[in-house]
Amino acid sequence: MMKRWRVGLIGCGWAGEQHAQAMKRLDERVALAALADVRADLAETKAGEWQVPVWTDHYPELLDPNKLDLVNICLPHDLHASVAIEAMEAGLHVLIEKPLATSLAEADAMLAVAEQAGVKLMVAENVRYDRTYLKVVELIEAGALGDLFMIRISREHEMHDYLRQRPWFLQQESGGIMVSGGIHDYELLRMVGGEIKHVYGLTARKVLPEMAADDTSLALVRLQSGAAAILAESFSLKTPRPGVHGTIHGSQGSLWFYKEQIELYQASSDGRPERVEAMAVPAENTFEAEWRHFIDCLEHDREPLTNGWEQRKPLAAVLATYESFRRGERVYLQELNP
């Protein structure tokens, strides 16, 4: 008989809602057994809505390995490390929303505890499970573009109302767009172009003045391969096409992507005719995909694709970008990893 993994959800906001719905759709493998939120009324409401038998406004009450197998942490960024460490020390596996932590010191402490406790630590970095991005990687690895030399990724949306409903985004330095959205795009950049050598970051004039951190920022990136990349991140762009737009250029062609759409252009070469192909990639809920992956890893004792060690790398790139904001100069990732 297949085991149903007992989950405690910590944090019932937007991300918690997405994870709860994914768990419900994987009901044969996952049991949402308990939830916690500091807002007791929200915890009680969601427990009733999701038919969860146990709820509390004090998450440590949930950290019992006799009642749970793992916790799903969907909290403000600055709480990730402390809550995850407490859960892992209690003997529970952890699926945590991105970013892994707010500093490399926090990340390293989390990794050390996971190893000592013998539990799995996975970051819910859903770009790694997105079918469009996986198709882009497949095309690149098949040589469709040749040698890559330039990549552009732009995260374009206006989210002022969303942010104002979640004051921690506005009040904390850890709530800026480069850590909130840019960490996704640094991971996507790693997927398509490989590891990062150095970054130069630049912030724009704020459109959302009450925001403590960056609401729009850019990163100019050098990859270890020698390719160059630009990341453009904003909470403040008014656009008819919100979402993530990407362009990848190689020695033999170019590729554009947006949502489930990919357009591939290959130049004529060595007798091969010019080619333009539009592709539509079937959509899949990435929250479900990452949950299936995590449960597979637990059942077969494998390291998750987005384990803590791997997700330390985009975090280092984000932190290097913020350091570049402060210093006004290029920052090598090696400086943060002496």
C-alpha positions in Angstrom: 0.0 0.0 0.0 1.4 3.4 -1.0 2.3 5.7 1.9 0.5 9.0 2.3 3.1 11.5 3.5 1.7 13.7 6.4 2.4 17.4 5.8 2.2 20.4 8.1 1.8 23.6 6.1 3.3 26.7 7.8 2.0 29.9 6.3 -1.4 30.2 4.7 -0.9 33.1 2.4 -0.8 33.1 -1.4 2.0 30.5 -1.7 0.5 28.4 1.0 -2.7 28.4 -1.0 -0.9 27.2 -4.1 0.8 24.4 -2.2 -2.4 23.3 -0.4 -4.3 23.0 -3.7 -1.4 21.0 -5.2 -1.5 18.6 -2.2 -5.2 18.2 -2.6 -4.8 17.2 -6.2 -2.2 14.6 -5.1 -4.4 13.3 -2.3 -3.4 9.6 -2.9 0.2 10.4 -2.0 0.0 13.5 0.4 -2.1 14.2 3.4 -2.3 17.8 4.5 -2.6 16.9 8.2 -2.1 20.3 9.9 -1.5 23.9 9.3 -0.2 27.0 11.0 -0.4 30.8 10.5 0.2 33.6 13.0 -3.2 34.9 12.0 -5.4 32.6 13.9 -8.6 33.5 12.0 -6.9 32.7 8.7 -5.6 29.4 10.0 -9.0 28.4 11.2 -10.7 29.5 8.0 -8.3 27.6 5.8 -8.5 24.5 8.0 -12.2 24.5 7.4 -11.9 25.3 3.7 -9.2 22.6 3.0 -10.6 20.1 5.5 -7.5 20.0 7.6 -8.0 18.4 11.0 -5.4 20.4 13.0 -4.7 24.1 12.9 -2.7 26.5 15.2 -1.3 30.0 15.3 1.9 28.7 16.9 3.8 26.6 14.4 6.1 24.8 16.9 3.1 22.9 18.1 3.2 21.1 14.7 6.8 19.9 14.8 6.1 16.4 16.0 7.6 13.5 13.8 5.0 11.2 15.4 2.3 13.2 13.7 4.0 14.6 10.6 6.6 13.5 8.0 7.5 16.9 6.6 6.6 20.5 6.7 6.0 22.9 3.9 7.2 26.4 4.8 5.6 29.4 3.0 6.6 32.3 5.1 8.3 35.7 4.6 11.9 35.3 3.5 13.5 36.4 6.7 11.8 33.5 8.6 12.8 30.7 6.3 16.1 29.7 8.0 14.9 29.7 11.6 11.7 27.8 11.0 13.3 25.3 8.7 16.2 24.6 11.2 13.7 24.0 14.0 11.7 21.6 11.8 14.7 19.7 10.7 16.1 19.4 14.2 12.7 17.9 15.1 13.4 15.2 12.5 11.1 16.5 9.7 11.8 16.8 6.0 11.3 20.3 4.6 9.9 21.7 1.4 10.5 25.5 1.6 9.5 28.3 -0.7 12.2 30.2 -2.5 14.5 31.8 -1.6 16.3 29.2 0.5 17.4 31.9 3.0 18.4 35.6 3.1 22.1 35.1 3.5 24.7 32.4 2.7 25.4 32.0 6.5 21.7 31.1 7.0 21.8 28.8 4.0 24.9 27.0 5.3 23.4 26.5 8.7 20.3 25.0 7.1 22.4 22.6 5.0 24.4 21.5 8.0 21.3 20.8 10.1 19.7 18.8 7.2 22.8 16.7 7.0 23.1 16.2 10.7 19.4 15.3 11.1 19.4 13.0 8.0 16.4 14.8 6.4 15.8 16.2 3.0 15.7 19.9 2.3 14.1 21.0 -1.0 13.4 24.5 -2.3 10.1 24.9 -4.1 11.8 26.6 -7.1 9.2 26.0 -9.7 11.1 27.2 -12.7 13.0 23.9 -12.6 9.8 22.0 -13.2 8.2 24.3 -15.8 7.6 22.5 -19.1 8.4 25.5 -21.3 11.7 26.0 -19.7 12.5 22.3 -19.8 11.8 22.4 -23.6 14.1 25.4 -24.0 16.8 23.5 -22.2 16.2 20.5 -24.4 16.5 22.6 -27.6 19.8 24.2 -26.4 21.3 20.8 -25.4 20.4 19.4 -28.8 22.5 22.1 -30.4 19.6 24.1 -32.0 21.2 27.4 -31.2 24.9 26.5 -31.4 27.2 28.2 -28.8 25.2 30.7 -26.7 26.6 34.2 -26.3 23.7 36.4 -25.1 20.6 35.8 -22.9 17.9 38.3 -21.9 15.2 37.5 -19.3 12.6 40.1 -18.3 10.1 39.7 -15.5 7.3 42.3 -16.3 4.3 42.9 -14.1 2.6 45.5 -11.9 1.9 44.1 -8.5 1.4 47.2 -6.3 -2.0 46.0 -4.9 -0.6 42.5 -4.2 2.4 44.0 -2.3 0.3 46.5 -0.3 -1.8 43.5 1.0 1.4 41.9 2.2 3.2 44.6 4.2 6.4 42.5 4.8 7.3 42.8 1.1 7.2 46.6 1.5 8.9 46.8 4.9 11.8 44.3 4.6 15.0 44.5 2.6 14.4 40.9 1.8 11.2 41.7 0.0 12.7 43.4 -3.1 12.1 42.2 -6.7 15.6 40.9 -7.3 15.2 38.4 -4.4 11.5 37.8 -5.0 11.5 37.4 -8.7 15.1 37.6 -9.7 16.0 34.5 -7.9 13.6 32.6 -10.2 15.4 34.2 -13.2 18.9 33.5 -12.0 17.8 29.9 -11.6 16.4 29.9 -15.2 19.6 31.5 -16.4 21.6 28.7 -14.8 19.3 26.2 -16.5 19.9 27.5 -20.0 23.4 29.0 -19.7 25.3 27.4 -16.9 27.0 28.9 -13.8 27.5 32.5 -13.1 30.9 34.3 -12.8 30.1 37.9 -11.9 27.2 40.4 -11.8 26.7 44.1 -12.0 23.4 45.4 -10.5 21.5 48.6 -11.0 18.3 49.8 -9.4 15.8 52.1 -11.1 14.0 55.1 -9.7 11.2 53.7 -7.5 7.6 53.8 -8.7 6.4 52.3 -5.5 8.0 54.7 -3.0 6.9 53.0 0.2 8.9 49.9 -0.7 12.0 49.5 1.3 13.9 47.5 -1.2 14.1 47.5 -5.0 10.8 47.6 -7.0 12.7 47.6 -10.3 16.3 46.5 -10.9 18.6 45.1 -13.5 21.6 42.7 -13.5 24.3 42.4 -16.1 25.7 39.0 -15.8 28.8 37.2 -17.1 28.5 33.4 -17.2 31.3 31.0 -16.7 31.0 30.0 -20.4 31.8 33.6 -21.4 28.2 34.4 -22.5 26.6 37.6 -21.3 23.1 38.0 -19.9 20.7 40.7 -18.8 18.0 40.2 -16.1 15.3 42.9 -15.9 13.0 42.6 -12.9 10.1 44.8 -11.9 7.0 45.0 -9.6 6.0 48.2 -11.4 5.7 47.7 -15.1 2.3 48.4 -16.6 2.1 46.1 -19.6 -0.5 44.2 -21.6 1.7 41.1 -21.6 2.7 40.5 -17.9 5.0 37.6 -17.2 8.5 36.4 -18.0 9.9 37.1 -21.4 13.1 35.5 -22.6 15.4 35.7 -25.6 18.4 33.4 -26.1 21.0 34.0 -28.9 23.5 31.5 -30.2 26.0 31.1 -33.0 23.4 29.3 -35.2 20.1 30.9 -34.2 17.8 32.5 -31.6 14.9 31.5 -29.4 12.1 33.5 -27.8 9.8 32.3 -25.1 6.8 33.6 -23.2 4.5 31.6 -21.0 3.8 28.3 -23.0 5.0 29.8 -26.3 8.5 29.2 -27.9 9.7 30.5 -31.3 12.9 29.1 -32.7 14.9 30.6 -35.5 17.8 28.8 -37.1 19.9 30.6 -39.7 20.9 28.8 -42.9 24.2 27.1 -42.6 26.2 24.5 -44.5 23.4 23.8 -47.0 20.7 23.8 -44.3 17.8 26.1 -45.1 16.7 28.9 -42.8 14.1 27.6 -40.3 11.5 29.3 -38.1 9.3 27.2 -35.9 6.7 28.1 -33.4 5.9 25.7 -30.5 3.2 25.6 -27.9 4.2 23.6 -24.8 1.4 21.9 -22.9 0.9 23.7 -19.5 1.3 21.9 -16.2 0.9 23.1 -12.7 4.4 23.6 -11.5 3.4 23.3 -7.8 2.1 19.8 -8.5 5.2 18.9 -10.4 7.5 19.9 -7.6 5.4 18.1 -5.1 5.5 14.9 -7.2 9.2 15.2 -7.5 9.7 15.7 -3.7 7.6 12.7 -2.8 9.4 10.6 -5.4 12.7 11.7 -3.8 11.4 10.8 -0.3 10.2 7.4 -1.4 13.3 6.5 -3.3 15.8 8.3 -1.0 17.1 10.5 -3.8 18.4 14.1 -3.6 15.8 16.6 -5.0 16.7 18.5 -8.1 16.3 21.7 -6.2 18.0 20.6 -3.0 19.6 23.1 -0.6 23.1 22.9 -2.1 21.8 23.7 -5.6 19.5 26.5 -4.5 22.4 28.1 -2.6 23.8 29.0 -6.0 21.0 31.4 -7.3 20.9 32.8 -3.8 24.6 33.7 -4.0 23.9 35.4 -7.4 21.0 37.5 -5.9 23.2 38.5 -2.9 26.0 39.5 -5.2 23.6 41.7 -7.1 22.5 43.4 -3.9 26.1 43.9 -3.0 26.7 45.4 -6.4 23.8 47.8 -5.8 25.6 49.0 -2.7 29.1 49.2 -4.1 28.3 50.4 -7.6 30.7 47.9 -9.1 30.9 44.4 -10.5 30.9 41.6 -7.9 32.3 38.2 -8.5 30.4 35.3 -6.9 33.7 33.9 -5.7 33.9 36.9 -3.3 30.9 35.5 -1.4 32.4 32.0 -1.4 36.0 32.5 -0.4 
